């Protein structure tokens, strides 16, 4: 594969871990922001964003499975 300067996408497990790590930090920052500036009782639906992000990160994609040939 030619080196076109784009970063390596990593293994499926690495991508999954990075997605979960990002969703976790997003959730933490949103909670801190809501507690500091917002009203958690009214704005709690914004916390669904990192939840959906995490669900997308953990889903299996068709190309993630190792081939049967080894």
Secondary structure, DSSP 8 states (H G I E B T S, - for coil): ----S------HHHHHHHHHHHHHHHHHHHHHHHHHHS-HHHHGGGGHHHHHHHHHHHS--GGGS--TT-
